[in-house]
Amino acid sequence: MIKIQTQNDLTMTNIKNFDYIIVGAGISGMSAAETISLALPDSTILMINNEPGLPYKRTRINKSIAKGFEHDEFALKSSMWFDINNITLLQAEVTELNTGTKSIITTDQTYTYGKLLLATGSRPRSTENEVWDRNMFHVRTASQVESILASMQQAKHYLIIGGGAEGVETAEQLMKAGKQVTLIDRNQHLMHHYLTQELSQHLRAVLIKNAISVINPASIKEIQYSQTFTVELTDRTIAADAIISCIGHIPDKKLASTAGIGTNRGIKVDQWLQTDAPDVFAAGDVAEHPEGRITGLWHAAEYQGKVAALNMMGQKTICENRPYRFKTEVFGEFYFSGGTIDNTKHTIIRTIKKNTVREVATIGNKITGILSLNEAPCAKLFQQALMERWSNEQLETGIKKLHTEQNN
């Protein structure tokens, strides 16, 4: 039984003042809440979630389209966990933030905070065409993916716009669900943020081999809707029953910007994740770091939530730019990308064995980046090597040891 507070519940109990308020219930907000509750178990914590149900692992939902899922199947914690840790989980939409009075306002209630964390994450990027946006599906939230699942009863042909990880993973799932799938992307190479040209071409071949029509680079001229969609590209026209937009995300900074907090692409924070408003912090996909960096990776957001919590509690902790990894599996092919690889600055060590490829970038014999194909068992080892700046020799030793343990 899921127990989530409503605004009426909190009004009846007259709970309006909290030591810590966290707006957003993604992994960054959850990490912050857990860190605070463990260190200060008697503190009052309010976490505000603008989605129904329990906070969940967002990266699992679009990877589960083929089999379907229950709404709380990927919950990060149980409802009992929130009770045990004295964390009030409120389902509501925050409509206003006043940094002067240190208060937030939901639909019909005001709450005050000692320290505030904005962990509002990101939202799907607009196509800049209101009509197009209104008629497209997205895969950012569980509710959005549930809408796609409902549409599958009638839709047969899905057009996916965007060849990043989200678009590629969604294409795979729809094909496994027995749908006709067309994937278009404006870039020359799929998942170009994470893969080299060679691995991108490998990925493209894998998709085509599995009956997904891949069109890239492609430019959309017009989209028309009348029961079904007609999409006009520069060189062809495509008819589809449904369109899913996977063209990326942008930080959800609206609450902060309307409150007068400094924003640029995201909410501007310093090295301690504090904004320019007193006692207000930001972490995760919404935070823009001093050098202009926005991370957008799950484990980076988790780390930032913990660092933000420590600083909110007065434990000064610098947020480091750690080399977190990206990984995905598409039709049985496993892709890993972490750190940075620059052919003009780094020494590249390339290893090819059977159906595996690995590129390791080093500076001064210290690993700065790893790109790998079909070495899933080594993923945690790769992450450790990146974090601890191993040499390539240390990495090779670790891989040999891992393989020996697996074979015993």
N, C-alpha and C positions, 0 to 999 in steps of 0.2 A: 504494500500500500504506500503510494507516494504521498508524502506530507510536505506541501509547499505552501508557505504563507501567502495570503492575499492581503491587499491593502486594508480590507475590513478587519481581518484578524489582528493586524498591528494597531489599528485604531481602537479596537475593543480592549486590547491589553495596554494601551497608552504608551507603547514603546516608540519613541520618536527621536531619541538621542543615542547616538552610537559612537564608540571610540574610533571605530574604523568602518568606513563604507566603501564597498567595491562595486563599481558600475561595470557590469560585464561578467559573464560566467563561462568564458572560454578557459583555456588552459592557463593563461597568464593570471586571470583573476582567481582561479582555483588554487594555483600555486601560492599566490600571495595569502589567500585565506588560510590555507593549511600552515604556512610558515608562521603567521601571526598566532593562530590558535595553539600551536605547539609551544611557542615561546611564552605567550601570555594567555593561559587558559581561562582566566577570569575576565578577559576583555570582552566587550560587546562588539560583534561584527555583523554587519548587514551586507549581504551580497544581492545585487539586483540583476535579475535575468529577464531579458525581454523576449525570451522564447518559452514556449510551454514545456513542461516536464523538467527533468533533471539535467544539469550540465553534462555534455557528452563529448566524445572524441570526434571532432568535426571531420578529421581526415578519413574516417571509416565510411561515411555515408555514401559518397558517390562510388565507392569501391564495392558497394553491396547492392547495387541496383538489380543485378541478375537474380539474386536469391531473395531480395526483399529483406525487410527488417522491422522489428517492433520499435516504437518511438523511443523507448528508453533502453534499447538493447546495448547501446554503447555508452551508457552512463559512466562518468568518471568516478562517482561516489554514490553510495546509497543514500536514501533520505535519512536513515538512522545515523549515518556518519555526520550529517549536518547537526543533528540534535546532540549527539555525543560531544561534538567539538564546539558547541555553543555558537554556531553560525546560523543566523537567520537568513534563509533563502526566500527572497520575495520575487514573485513574478509580476513585473510592472514595466512601464516605459517611463524613463526619466525625461521630463519635458523641459526642465530648467535647472540651471546651476547658478548659485549666487556665492561667489567666493568671499564677498564682504561679510555676509552673515554666516558663512560656512554651512550652507544648507543646499539640499537638492529637493526638487519638487516633482512628484509623480502626478498622475491624473487628478487625485484629490487629497494628497497628503504631503506634508513637508517633514523632512528628516534632517537633523543636524549631525555634523561629523567632527571628530577631532582631527583625523587624517582621512584623505580621500584618494582612492586610486581609480583612474580612468583606464579601464581595460576593455574598451568598446570595440576593439578589433577592426575589421574591415568590412566593406560591402562590395557587391559586384560592380564593376566598372560599367558606366553607361555607354551606349553606342552613340550618344548625343542626338538620338532620334527618339522622341517620346513615344511615338506610335510603335516603333520597332521594339523598344524596351518593354512596353506594356504587354506585348504578345509573345515574349520569349520566356522560356524556362531558365532557371539558374540552379546551381548545385551547391550553394554556399551553406544553406541550413537544412536541417532534417525535414522541416515542413516543405521546403522547395523540392527536395528529392521525392518526398511523398506525393507531391503533385505530379511529378514525372511518372511515378509508379501507377498512379490512377489513370494517367493518359495512355498508358501502354495497353489498356483494354481495347482501344480503337486505333491508335496511331501505329503505322507500320514502318514509315520511313522517317528517321530523325536526321536533321542537319545540325551538326555541331560547329559552332564558330569559335575558333581558338585552338591552336595546336600546342598549348602548354601542357603541363602535367594533368591538370584538371580535365581538359578536353580529351586528351588521349585516354586517360583512365575511364572516363565516362563513355567514350566510343567503344572501348573494349567490353564494358559491362552490357551495353545495349546490344552489341553483336552477340554476346553470350546468351542474352535473353531472346534471341531469335529475330531481332529487328534488322531492317536495312539501315545502314549508317553511312553518312557522308561527312567527312571531316574537312573543313577548310581553314586555312591559316594565311595571314598576310605575309608571314616571314618565309624566307628561303628554307629554313631548317626548323623542324619540330623541336620543341623543348629547348630552344636555343640558349636559354639562361643557364641550363645545366649540362648540356651535352655538346661535345665537339661535332664538327660537320660529319665526321665518319660515323659516330654513334647515332647521330640524328638520322642519317641515311639508313642505318641498320634498323632503327625503330620504324621508319617509314615503310621499309620493305616488309617488316613483321606485320604491320597493320594491313597492308595490301594483300599479303599472303592469307590473312584471315578474313578476306572479303570486305574490308572497309575501304570505301572509295576516298582517297586522299587527294585533295586539290590544294597545292601550295607552290609558289606564293599566289594568293588570290585577293582580289579587291571587289567588295560589294558595291554595286551601283544603286540597286533598288531592291526593296523587299515589299511584296504585296501580299495581302491576306484576304481570302474569301473562302472560308471553310478549310482550305489548305493554303500552304505558303508557296509563293513563286519568288525565287531569289535570282536576281539578275547579276551575274558577274561580268567582268569585262570581256570574257571570251565564251561564255555559255550561260544557259539558264537552267536552274535546278528546281524541281517541284518536291516539296516535302510536307509531311503531315504535321510536324512539330519542329521547332528550332530551340536549341539549348545554347545559351550564350556563356562561353568560357573564356572571355577576353581579359581576365584578370580582375584584381580587386584594388580598391583604394581605401586608405585609412578612414574610419568613420569618426571624423573630428568635429562634427557639427555641434555637439554639446559643448565642447571646449571653446570653439570659435565664437559661438553666440554668447558665451560667458566672458569673453574678452581675454581668454588665455591665449598665449602666443602659439600660432600654428603656421605651418608652411604646407608641405605635402601631408604631414601628419601633425600630431601635437608635439611641439618642440620641448625636449627635455635636456637636462644637463647630464653629466657623467654619473650622477646619483639618481637619475630618472625623475628628478623633480622638475615641475613646470615653473613658469614665472609667477604663478599664483601661490601664496603661502599655504603650506600643508596639502598641496595637491600634486599628485604624482601620476605618471602615465607609463604603461608597459605593454609589451606585445606588439601586434601588428599595427597599432595606432600610433606608437611612439616613434618620433623622428629624432635620431641621436645627433649630437653636436656636429658631426661631419656630414650630416644629411642622410645618413643611412637609415633605412627601414628594413627590418629583417624578413618578416613574412614566413618564417619557418616555425614549426611546432615546438621543437626543443629550445629554440631561441626565446620564444614567448614564455615557455615554462621557466627558464632561467631568469628572465627579466622580472617575472612575477615574484620570484623569491628575493631578488635583489631589491626590488621596490619595497617589499614588505620589511626587509631589514632596515632600510633607510627610513621608512615610516615609523619604525620603532626606535629610531635614534641611533642605530648601529651603522655608522657611515661605511658604505660599501660601494666601491666603484663598479659600474657595469662594464665588463670587458667585452670586446668584440671577438667572441669565440667562433671558431670555424665549424659551425654545425652543418650537418649533412642533409642531403635530400636523397630519398630512395623510393623506387617504385618497381612494381612487377607488372608487365604487360604480356599477356599470352605466354607466360612461362619464362620470359626474358627479364632478368633482374638488372636494373640500372642504379648505380650509386654515384653520387657526385658530392664532394665536400671540399671546403677551402677554396683556394684560387689556383688556377693554372694559366700561366701567361708564357707563351712560347718565346716572347721577346725578353723576358726577365728571368725565367726559371730554367733550370736544368730538368729536362723531361726524360724519365726512365720508363721505357715502354716494354711491356711483357705480354706476349700472345701465346696461349696454350689451349689447344683444342677449340672449344667454343667460348673461351674467356679472353677478355682484353683488359689490361690495366695500364693506366698512365699515372705516374707519380711525379709531382713537381717538387723540386727542392731548391733551396737557397742556402749555400754554406753547409750542405749535407743535412739540412733540416727540412722535413716535409712541410710544404705549404698547401698542397692540394692533392686529392686522389679522385680519379675517375675510373669506374670499373663496370664491366659487363659480366654478368653471370657468376658473381662471387658472393652470393647472398650470405653464406656462413661466415664470411669475413667482415661483414658490415660493422659489427661492434668493434672489432679490432681496428678497422680503418678509422672509426671515430676516435678511438683512444690514441691512435698514432697522430692524428691531426691535433688533438687537444694537447698532447704532451710533446709535440714537435719531435717525433722520433726521426732517426735517420732511416734511409731506405734499407740499410742492412738490418736494423732492428725490426723493421716491418717484415722483411723476408724471414727472419728467425721466428717471429711471432706466427706467421702464416704456416711455416713448417710444423711448429709445435701444435697449432690448432688442427692441422690435417692428421697428425700422428694421433692426437686424442680422439678424433672422430673415427679413425680406423680401428682403434682398439676396442 
